[in-house]
């Protein structure tokens, strides 16, 4: 079930009993979902406080001017609508500026390492299984297989594809942890920078995303045109 759909319905107090169970389960088990919900909740509170202050000043002025009761009622009703629309607009606009851009620019890095053919070698079989799952877009499976492969051969390509598999399955924090906690050779460094920038964008950390995109631009090696375009849209 779509996570944003659940969050919006929760704020609208319109979750069905089944949806409420799913929502509570996600809060308890999915760190990304919990982080997203808490971010939206804080955003809602901030907008509400800001709009309340502006409306309070306007309503105080109305009271001072002895505005007729009917007009005061209209203003109070309008105030409620403004608060709701202000939050809803910011909710959609904030999502548009990060998630939509992420979806626009993200694509899985292709398998350029291994041709999937069966062999009698155990390590090659594991490598074959991992890349076959990756090529078939079975990213949950490929992330586990690449993790096992890395433990066997300590080759950084396995770590790189594990992180990409995780990102493709929306396990963003786990992917970021892999990219940030390892030293990458020149072969993968520019690609890691690009995908890490997209992951930061997905996490709505726009400043970190822009910093990483600037780094990628300086390297002048991978996804340079896309990097320029994305930076232009974020500025």
Phi and psi restraints in degrees (value plus and minus 20) as a CYANA .aco file:
   2 UNK   PHI     -81.0   -41.0
   2 UNK   PSI     106.2   146.2
   3 UNK   PHI     -85.1   -45.1
   3 UNK   PSI     -62.5   -22.5
   4 UNK   PHI     -83.9   -43.9
   4 UNK   PSI     -57.0   -17.0
   5 UNK   PHI     -78.8   -38.8
   5 UNK   PSI     -64.2   -24.2
   6 UNK   PHI     -85.9   -45.9
   6 UNK   PSI     -61.2   -21.2
   7 UNK   PHI     -85.4   -45.4
   7 UNK   PSI     -64.8   -24.8
   8 UNK   PHI     -82.1   -42.1
   8 UNK   PSI     -65.5   -25.5
   9 UNK   PHI     -85.3   -45.3
   9 UNK   PSI     -51.9   -11.9
  10 UNK   PHI     -84.8   -44.8
  10 UNK   PSI     -64.1   -24.1
  11 UNK   PHI     -85.5   -45.5
  11 UNK   PSI     -48.3    -8.3
  12 UNK   PHI    -107.2   -67.2
  12 UNK   PSI     -20.6    19.4
  13 UNK   PHI      35.0    75.0
  13 UNK   PSI      20.9    60.9
  14 UNK   PHI    -144.3  -104.3
  14 UNK   PSI      -1.2    38.8
  15 UNK   PHI     -88.0   -48.0
  15 UNK   PSI     118.5   158.5
  16 UNK   PHI     -94.8   -54.8
  16 UNK   PSI     150.2   190.2
  17 UNK   PHI     -81.2   -41.2
  17 UNK   PSI     -61.5   -21.5
  18 UNK   PHI     -85.0   -45.0
  18 UNK   PSI     -63.2   -23.2
  19 UNK   PHI     -85.5   -45.5
  19 UNK   PSI     -55.5   -15.5
  20 UNK   PHI     -84.5   -44.5
  20 UNK   PSI     -59.6   -19.6
  21 UNK   PHI     -83.2   -43.2
  21 UNK   PSI     -64.7   -24.7
  22 UNK   PHI     -82.4   -42.4
  22 UNK   PSI     -64.0   -24.0
  23 UNK   PHI     -79.4   -39.4
  23 UNK   PSI     -68.8   -28.8
  24 UNK   PHI     -85.4   -45.4
  24 UNK   PSI     -57.1   -17.1
  25 UNK   PHI     -85.4   -45.4
  25 UNK   PSI     -61.5   -21.5
  26 UNK   PHI     -84.1   -44.1
  26 UNK   PSI     -61.1   -21.1
  27 UNK   PHI     -79.4   -39.4
  27 UNK   PSI     -56.4   -16.4
  28 UNK   PHI    -101.7   -61.7
  28 UNK   PSI     -47.1    -7.1
  29 UNK   PHI    -138.1   -98.1
  29 UNK   PSI     -38.5     1.5
  30 UNK   PHI    -133.6   -93.6
  30 UNK   PSI      84.7   124.7
  31 UNK   PHI     -82.4   -42.4
  31 UNK   PSI     -58.0   -18.0
  32 UNK   PHI     -84.3   -44.3
  32 UNK   PSI     -63.5   -23.5
  33 UNK   PHI     -83.8   -43.8
  33 UNK   PSI     -64.4   -24.4
  34 UNK   PHI     -81.9   -41.9
  34 UNK   PSI     -62.5   -22.5
  35 UNK   PHI     -83.5   -43.5
  35 UNK   PSI     -62.1   -22.1
  36 UNK   PHI     -83.8   -43.8
  36 UNK   PSI     -64.8   -24.8
  37 UNK   PHI     -82.4   -42.4
  37 UNK   PSI     -65.3   -25.3
  38 UNK   PHI     -84.5   -44.5
  38 UNK   PSI     -56.2   -16.2
  39 UNK   PHI     -83.2   -43.2
  39 UNK   PSI     -66.4   -26.4
  40 UNK   PHI     -83.8   -43.8
  40 UNK   PSI     -56.9   -16.9
  41 UNK   PHI     -85.4   -45.4
  41 UNK   PSI     -64.1   -24.1
  42 UNK   PHI     -85.4   -45.4
  42 UNK   PSI     -57.7   -17.7
  43 UNK   PHI     -82.3   -42.3
  43 UNK   PSI     -64.3   -24.3
  44 UNK   PHI     -79.7   -39.7
  44 UNK   PSI     -64.8   -24.8
  45 UNK   PHI     -83.7   -43.7
  45 UNK   PSI     -63.0   -23.0
  46 UNK   PHI     -83.2   -43.2
  46 UNK   PSI     -64.8   -24.8
  47 UNK   PHI     -84.9   -44.9
  47 UNK   PSI     -62.9   -22.9
  48 UNK   PHI     -81.3   -41.3
  48 UNK   PSI     -64.3   -24.3
  49 UNK   PHI     -83.7   -43.7
  49 UNK   PSI     -61.9   -21.9
  50 UNK   PHI     -84.7   -44.7
  50 UNK   PSI     -67.2   -27.2
  51 UNK   PHI     -88.0   -48.0
  51 UNK   PSI     -55.6   -15.6
  52 UNK   PHI     -80.6   -40.6
  52 UNK   PSI     -62.7   -22.7
  53 UNK   PHI     -82.6   -42.6
  53 UNK   PSI     -64.1   -24.1
  54 UNK   PHI     -83.5   -43.5
  54 UNK   PSI     -64.1   -24.1
  55 UNK   PHI     -90.1   -50.1
  55 UNK   PSI     -54.8   -14.8
  56 UNK   PHI     -80.2   -40.2
  56 UNK   PSI     -63.6   -23.6
  57 UNK   PHI     -81.6   -41.6
  57 UNK   PSI     -61.1   -21.1
  58 UNK   PHI     -86.9   -46.9
  58 UNK   PSI     -62.1   -22.1
  59 UNK   PHI     -89.5   -49.5
  59 UNK   PSI     -55.0   -15.0
  60 UNK   PHI     -81.9   -41.9
  60 UNK   PSI     -61.6   -21.6
  61 UNK   PHI     -82.8   -42.8
  61 UNK   PSI     -59.4   -19.4
  62 UNK   PHI     -82.6   -42.6
  62 UNK   PSI     -62.5   -22.5
  63 UNK   PHI     -83.8   -43.8
  63 UNK   PSI     -61.2   -21.2
  64 UNK   PHI     -83.2   -43.2
  64 UNK   PSI     -53.3   -13.3
  65 UNK   PHI    -105.2   -65.2
  65 UNK   PSI     -14.9    25.1
  66 UNK   PHI      34.9    74.9
  66 UNK   PSI      24.8    64.8
  67 UNK   PHI     -83.3   -43.3
  67 UNK   PSI     119.2   159.2
  68 UNK   PHI     -73.2   -33.2
  68 UNK   PSI     128.7   168.7
  69 UNK   PHI     -75.9   -35.9
  69 UNK   PSI     -61.4   -21.4
  70 UNK   PHI     -81.5   -41.5
  70 UNK   PSI     -62.2   -22.2
  71 UNK   PHI     -88.0   -48.0
  71 UNK   PSI     -56.0   -16.0
  72 UNK   PHI     -83.8   -43.8
  72 UNK   PSI     -60.5   -20.5
  73 UNK   PHI     -80.2   -40.2
  73 UNK   PSI     -63.3   -23.3
  74 UNK   PHI     -81.7   -41.7
  74 UNK   PSI     -61.6   -21.6
  75 UNK   PHI     -86.0   -46.0
  75 UNK   PSI     -61.5   -21.5
  76 UNK   PHI     -83.3   -43.3
  76 UNK   PSI     -60.8   -20.8
  77 UNK   PHI     -84.1   -44.1
  77 UNK   PSI     -63.0   -23.0
  78 UNK   PHI     -83.2   -43.2
  78 UNK   PSI     -56.2   -16.2
  79 UNK   PHI     -80.3   -40.3
  79 UNK   PSI     -62.3   -22.3
  80 UNK   PHI     -82.2   -42.2
  80 UNK   PSI     -61.7   -21.7
  81 UNK   PHI     -84.8   -44.8
  81 UNK   PSI     -62.8   -22.8
  82 UNK   PHI     -81.7   -41.7
  82 UNK   PSI     -63.1   -23.1
  83 UNK   PHI     -79.4   -39.4
  83 UNK   PSI     -65.1   -25.1
  84 UNK   PHI     -85.1   -45.1
  84 UNK   PSI     -68.3   -28.3
  85 UNK   PHI     -86.0   -46.0
  85 UNK   PSI     -55.5   -15.5
  86 UNK   PHI     -81.4   -41.4
  86 UNK   PSI     -65.6   -25.6
  87 UNK   PHI     -85.5   -45.5
  87 UNK   PSI     -65.2   -25.2
  88 UNK   PHI     -84.6   -44.6
  88 UNK   PSI     -60.4   -20.4
  89 UNK   PHI     -83.5   -43.5
  89 UNK   PSI     -66.3   -26.3
  90 UNK   PHI     -84.1   -44.1
  90 UNK   PSI     -57.8   -17.8
  91 UNK   PHI     -78.7   -38.7
  91 UNK   PSI     -69.6   -29.6
  92 UNK   PHI     -91.8   -51.8
  92 UNK   PSI     -60.3   -20.3
  93 UNK   PHI     -87.4   -47.4
  93 UNK   PSI     -61.6   -21.6
  94 UNK   PHI     -83.6   -43.6
  94 UNK   PSI     -61.3   -21.3
  95 UNK   PHI     -84.2   -44.2
  95 UNK   PSI     -61.0   -21.0
  96 UNK   PHI     -81.1   -41.1
  96 UNK   PSI     -58.2   -18.2
  97 UNK   PHI     -98.8   -58.8
  97 UNK   PSI     -30.8     9.2
  98 UNK   PHI    -142.5  -102.5
  98 UNK   PSI     -82.3   -42.3
  99 UNK   PHI     -81.4   -41.4
  99 UNK   PSI     -61.6   -21.6
 100 UNK   PHI     -88.0   -48.0
 100 UNK   PSI     -59.1   -19.1
 101 UNK   PHI     -86.6   -46.6
 101 UNK   PSI     -59.5   -19.5
 102 UNK   PHI     -78.9   -38.9
 102 UNK   PSI     -68.8   -28.8
 103 UNK   PHI     -82.1   -42.1
 103 UNK   PSI     -54.6   -14.6
 104 UNK   PHI     -87.7   -47.7
 104 UNK   PSI     -56.9   -16.9
 105 UNK   PHI    -124.5   -84.5
 105 UNK   PSI     -34.2     5.8
 106 UNK   PHI    -102.1   -62.1
 106 UNK   PSI     112.4   152.4
 107 UNK   PHI    -167.6  -127.6
 107 UNK   PSI     125.5   165.5
 108 UNK   PHI     -82.9   -42.9
 108 UNK   PSI     121.1   161.1
 109 UNK   PHI     -89.7   -49.7
 109 UNK   PSI     112.0   152.0
 110 UNK   PHI     -89.7   -49.7
 110 UNK   PSI     138.3   178.3
 111 UNK   PHI     -97.2   -57.2
 111 UNK   PSI      83.5   123.5
 112 UNK   PHI    -134.2   -94.2
 112 UNK   PSI      -9.0    31.0
 113 UNK   PHI    -119.7   -79.7
 113 UNK   PSI     -62.6   -22.6
 114 UNK   PHI    -161.7  -121.7
 114 UNK   PSI     109.8   149.8
 115 UNK   PHI    -105.2   -65.2
 115 UNK   PSI     104.1   144.1
 116 UNK   PHI     -98.0   -58.0
 116 UNK   PSI      73.4   113.4
 117 UNK   PHI    -150.6  -110.6
 117 UNK   PSI     125.4   165.4
 118 UNK   PHI     -98.1   -58.1
 118 UNK   PSI     121.0   161.0
 119 UNK   PHI    -157.0  -117.0
 119 UNK   PSI     154.0   194.0
 120 UNK   PHI    -109.8   -69.8
 120 UNK   PSI     -23.0    17.0
 121 UNK   PHI    -105.7   -65.7
 121 UNK   PSI     110.1   150.1
 122 UNK   PHI     -80.6   -40.6
 122 UNK   PSI     -65.6   -25.6
 123 UNK   PHI     -85.4   -45.4
 123 UNK   PSI     -62.1   -22.1
 124 UNK   PHI     -85.0   -45.0
 124 UNK   PSI     -55.4   -15.4
 125 UNK   PHI     -83.8   -43.8
 125 UNK   PSI     -62.3   -22.3
 126 UNK   PHI     -85.0   -45.0
 126 UNK   PSI     -62.1   -22.1
 127 UNK   PHI     -81.9   -41.9
 127 UNK   PSI     -63.7   -23.7
 128 UNK   PHI     -82.0   -42.0
 128 UNK   PSI     -65.0   -25.0
 129 UNK   PHI     -83.1   -43.1
 129 UNK   PSI     -61.7   -21.7
 130 UNK   PHI     -83.3   -43.3
 130 UNK   PSI     -67.8   -27.8
 131 UNK   PHI     -93.2   -53.2
 131 UNK   PSI     -50.1   -10.1
 132 UNK   PHI     -85.4   -45.4
 132 UNK   PSI     -63.2   -23.2
 133 UNK   PHI     -83.1   -43.1
 133 UNK   PSI     -60.9   -20.9
 134 UNK   PHI     -83.7   -43.7
 134 UNK   PSI     -66.8   -26.8
 135 UNK   PHI     -82.9   -42.9
 135 UNK   PSI     -49.9    -9.9
 136 UNK   PHI    -108.2   -68.2
 136 UNK   PSI     -13.6    26.4
 137 UNK   PHI      42.0    82.0
 137 UNK   PSI      10.1    50.1
 138 UNK   PHI    -114.5   -74.5
 138 UNK   PSI      53.0    93.0
 139 UNK   PHI     -92.5   -52.5
 139 UNK   PSI     -50.9   -10.9
 140 UNK   PHI     -80.8   -40.8
 140 UNK   PSI     -65.5   -25.5
 141 UNK   PHI     -86.9   -46.9
 141 UNK   PSI     -65.4   -25.4
 142 UNK   PHI     -85.4   -45.4
 142 UNK   PSI     -53.9   -13.9
 143 UNK   PHI     -83.2   -43.2
 143 UNK   PSI     -59.9   -19.9
 144 UNK   PHI     -88.1   -48.1
 144 UNK   PSI     -62.5   -22.5
 145 UNK   PHI     -87.7   -47.7
 145 UNK   PSI     -60.7   -20.7
 146 UNK   PHI     -86.5   -46.5
 146 UNK   PSI     -54.5   -14.5
 147 UNK   PHI     -82.2   -42.2
 147 UNK   PSI     -65.2   -25.2
 148 UNK   PHI     -84.2   -44.2
 148 UNK   PSI     -60.2   -20.2
 149 UNK   PHI     -83.8   -43.8
 149 UNK   PSI     -60.8   -20.8
 150 UNK   PHI     -84.9   -44.9
 150 UNK   PSI     -57.8   -17.8
 151 UNK   PHI     -83.2   -43.2
 151 UNK   PSI     -49.4    -9.4
 152 UNK   PHI    -101.7   -61.7
 152 UNK   PSI     -67.2   -27.2
 153 UNK   PHI    -132.2   -92.2
 153 UNK   PSI     -30.7     9.3
 154 UNK   PHI      36.3    76.3
 154 UNK   PSI       5.9    45.9
 155 UNK   PHI    -105.8   -65.8
 155 UNK   PSI     113.0   153.0
 156 UNK   PHI     -88.7   -48.7
 156 UNK   PSI     -41.9    -1.9
 157 UNK   PHI     -80.4   -40.4
 157 UNK   PSI     -55.5   -15.5
 158 UNK   PHI     -84.9   -44.9
 158 UNK   PSI     -59.9   -19.9
 159 UNK   PHI     -87.1   -47.1
 159 UNK   PSI     -61.3   -21.3
 160 UNK   PHI     -82.2   -42.2
 160 UNK   PSI     -67.1   -27.1
 161 UNK   PHI     -93.1   -53.1
 161 UNK   PSI     -47.4    -7.4
 162 UNK   PHI     -83.2   -43.2
 162 UNK   PSI     -66.8   -26.8
 163 UNK   PHI     -83.1   -43.1
 163 UNK   PSI     -61.1   -21.1
 164 UNK   PHI     -85.3   -45.3
 164 UNK   PSI     -57.1   -17.1
 165 UNK   PHI     -82.8   -42.8
 165 UNK   PSI     -63.1   -23.1
 166 UNK   PHI     -83.6   -43.6
 166 UNK   PSI     -63.6   -23.6
 167 UNK   PHI     -83.9   -43.9
 167 UNK   PSI     -59.0   -19.0
 168 UNK   PHI     -84.5   -44.5
 168 UNK   PSI     -44.4    -4.4
 169 UNK   PHI    -119.2   -79.2
 169 UNK   PSI      -6.4    33.6
 170 UNK   PHI      47.5    87.5
 170 UNK   PSI       1.6    41.6
 171 UNK   PHI    -111.2   -71.2
 171 UNK   PSI      45.7    85.7
 172 UNK   PHI     -84.6   -44.6
 172 UNK   PSI     -64.7   -24.7
 173 UNK   PHI     -81.1   -41.1
 173 UNK   PSI     -60.3   -20.3
 174 UNK   PHI     -85.8   -45.8
 174 UNK   PSI     -60.7   -20.7
 175 UNK   PHI     -84.3   -44.3
 175 UNK   PSI     -65.3   -25.3
 176 UNK   PHI     -80.3   -40.3
 176 UNK   PSI     -61.5   -21.5
 177 UNK   PHI     -79.7   -39.7
 177 UNK   PSI     -62.3   -22.3
 178 UNK   PHI     -84.8   -44.8
 178 UNK   PSI     -67.0   -27.0
 179 UNK   PHI     -85.0   -45.0
 179 UNK   PSI     -57.3   -17.3
 180 UNK   PHI    -104.4   -64.4
 180 UNK   PSI     -40.8    -0.8
 181 UNK   PHI    -121.1   -81.1
 181 UNK   PSI     -10.2    29.8
 182 UNK   PHI    -148.7  -108.7
 182 UNK   PSI     127.3   167.3
 183 UNK   PHI    -108.6   -68.6
 183 UNK   PSI     108.2   148.2
 184 UNK   PHI    -129.7   -89.7
 184 UNK   PSI     120.0   160.0
 185 UNK   PHI     -92.6   -52.6
 185 UNK   PSI     150.2   190.2
 186 UNK   PHI     -78.6   -38.6
 186 UNK   PSI     -49.5    -9.5
 187 UNK   PHI     -80.5   -40.5
 187 UNK   PSI     -54.3   -14.3
 188 UNK   PHI    -136.0   -96.0
 188 UNK   PSI     -33.7     6.3
 189 UNK   PHI     -76.0   -36.0
 189 UNK   PSI     -66.1   -26.1
 190 UNK   PHI     -88.1   -48.1
 190 UNK   PSI     -55.2   -15.2
 191 UNK   PHI     -89.1   -49.1
 191 UNK   PSI     -60.3   -20.3
 192 UNK   PHI     -81.0   -41.0
 192 UNK   PSI     -62.3   -22.3
 193 UNK   PHI     -79.7   -39.7
 193 UNK   PSI     -63.7   -23.7
 194 UNK   PHI     -83.7   -43.7
 194 UNK   PSI     -69.5   -29.5
 195 UNK   PHI     -90.5   -50.5
 195 UNK   PSI     -52.4   -12.4
 196 UNK   PHI     -86.7   -46.7
 196 UNK   PSI     -58.1   -18.1
 197 UNK   PHI     -81.2   -41.2
 197 UNK   PSI     -63.4   -23.4
 198 UNK   PHI     -85.4   -45.4
 198 UNK   PSI     -58.3   -18.3
 199 UNK   PHI     -84.0   -44.0
 199 UNK   PSI     -61.1   -21.1
 200 UNK   PHI     -83.5   -43.5
 200 UNK   PSI     -58.0   -18.0
 201 UNK   PHI     -83.0   -43.0
 201 UNK   PSI     -61.9   -21.9
 202 UNK   PHI     -83.0   -43.0
 202 UNK   PSI     -53.5   -13.5
 203 UNK   PHI    -102.0   -62.0
 203 UNK   PSI     -18.9    21.1
 204 UNK   PHI      47.9    87.9
 204 UNK   PSI       2.7    42.7
 205 UNK   PHI    -113.5   -73.5
 205 UNK   PSI      57.3    97.3
 206 UNK   PHI     -85.1   -45.1
 206 UNK   PSI     -59.2   -19.2
 207 UNK   PHI     -83.2   -43.2
 207 UNK   PSI     -63.0   -23.0
 208 UNK   PHI     -86.0   -46.0
 208 UNK   PSI     -59.0   -19.0
 209 UNK   PHI     -80.5   -40.5
 209 UNK   PSI     -65.3   -25.3
 210 UNK   PHI     -84.7   -44.7
 210 UNK   PSI     -60.8   -20.8
 211 UNK   PHI     -81.2   -41.2
 211 UNK   PSI     -64.3   -24.3
 212 UNK   PHI     -87.5   -47.5
 212 UNK   PSI     -57.3   -17.3
 213 UNK   PHI     -85.0   -45.0
 213 UNK   PSI     -57.6   -17.6
 214 UNK   PHI     -83.7   -43.7
 214 UNK   PSI     -60.4   -20.4
 215 UNK   PHI     -81.4   -41.4
 215 UNK   PSI     -63.0   -23.0
 216 UNK   PHI     -84.3   -44.3
 216 UNK   PSI     -56.5   -16.5
 217 UNK   PHI     -83.5   -43.5
 217 UNK   PSI     -58.8   -18.8
 218 UNK   PHI     -87.1   -47.1
 218 UNK   PSI     -55.1   -15.1
 219 UNK   PHI     -88.7   -48.7
 219 UNK   PSI     -49.6    -9.6
 220 UNK   PHI      35.4    75.4
 220 UNK   PSI      24.0    64.0
 221 UNK   PHI    -148.3  -108.3
 221 UNK   PSI     -60.3   -20.3
 222 UNK   PHI    -148.9  -108.9
 222 UNK   PSI     107.6   147.6
 223 UNK   PHI      33.7    73.7
 223 UNK   PSI      24.0    64.0
 224 UNK   PHI     -88.6   -48.6
 224 UNK   PSI     -64.0   -24.0
 225 UNK   PHI     -82.9   -42.9
 225 UNK   PSI     -63.9   -23.9
 226 UNK   PHI     -84.0   -44.0
 226 UNK   PSI     -56.8   -16.8
 227 UNK   PHI     -82.5   -42.5
 227 UNK   PSI     -64.5   -24.5
 228 UNK   PHI     -82.5   -42.5
 228 UNK   PSI     -64.7   -24.7
 229 UNK   PHI     -81.6   -41.6
 229 UNK   PSI     -66.3   -26.3
 230 UNK   PHI     -86.7   -46.7
 230 UNK   PSI     -60.9   -20.9
 231 UNK   PHI     -80.4   -40.4
 231 UNK   PSI     -60.1   -20.1
 232 UNK   PHI     -82.3   -42.3
 232 UNK   PSI     -56.6   -16.6
 233 UNK   PHI     -96.6   -56.6
 233 UNK   PSI     -44.5    -4.5
 234 UNK   PHI    -106.7   -66.7
 234 UNK   PSI     -40.8    -0.8
